[in-house]
Amino acid sequence: MASEETKPIVVAPPDKNKIKKIWYTALFLGVITGIEFVFAFTMAAGPLRTAIFIGLTLVKAFYIVSEFMHLKYEVKVLIWSILVPTIFIVWLLLALLIEGEAIFMVRY
């Protein structure tokens, strides 16, 4: 083990553009989260507040997927093959919630 050569570690200089993009992403997500907190503490609970939360969550989810999963740089067909089923799943969840509430109201 003593005869092994150690190679010096070469550190690349920091890339200013990448650092700026990371801070922009953190700031954008922080602002959206701040807006969610403002709505959470200032609005009464109801369907409008829920819709606002869902909309802002979808904006954050889209931004996270596009930046951190690098989907923004992929082929458009791949983006649509992920986006369309997601839209249908969200639609299914909303339809089930609305119908479930209607059945609950009729029953009780």
N, C-alpha and C positions, 0 to 999 in steps of 0.2 A: 503494500500500500504506500510506502514511503517513496517509491520510485515513480509514482504517477505524476505527470505534469499537470499543473493547473493552468487553465487558460484564463486570461483576463476577461472580465465581463465588460462588454461594450454596451453602453446605454445610448440609445438614440436621443437626439435632442427633442424636446417636446414640440408637438405639432399644434401651433396656435389655433388653426382652424378647427381641429377636432375638439380641443378644449372649449372653444367658443360654442360649438354646436352642442356639447354636453351641457354647458351652463344654460343655453337657450332652452334645451329640452326640459331640464329641471325647473327652470323658471315658468315655462308654459304649463307643465303639469301642476306646479305649485299654485299658479293663478287659478286654474280650473278648480283645483281642490278648495282653494279659498272661497271661490264663488259658491261652491257646494255648501261650505260651512255657513256662509251668509244666508243662503236660502234655508238651511236647516234650522237656524236659530231665529229667523225673522218671520218666516211664513208659518201659517197654521197647517197642520197635517191635512192632506186632501189629495185629490187626483192631480191637481195642477203641480203641486210640489213633487209628487211622485214622477210625473211626466218630465219635469225639469231635471230631476236626478237621473232618470233613465237617459235623457238626451245628453247630459254632460258626461255621464259614464260612457256612453257610446263614443263621444268625441275623444275622451281620454284613451279608451280601448283602441280606437282606430290609430291614434297617434303613437301609442306604445307599440302596436303591431307593425306600423309602418317604419318606425325608427329602430327599435331594438331587435325586431325580427327581420329587418331589412326588406320587408315586403314592398316598400315604396319603389325599390329598384328592380323588381321582378317584372316578368311579362304580364301584360294586362289580363290575359286569359286566366292565369293562375290567381290573380287578385279576385276576379269575378267568380271563379270556382270556389273560393272561400267565402266571399261576401254574400252571394245569393243564398246558399243554404243557411247562413247565419241569420239573414233577414227572415227566412221562412220559420226558423226556430223561434225567433223573437215574436213573430206574428202568432205562432202556435201558442206560446206561453200567454200572450195577451188574450187570445181568444179563450183559452182555458180558464184564465182568471175571471174574465167577464162572465162567461157562462156559469162558472162555479158560484160566483156571487149571486147571479140571477136565480139559480136553483136553491141556494141557501135562503134567499129572501122569500121565495115561494113556500119553502118547506117550514120556515119558522116565522 
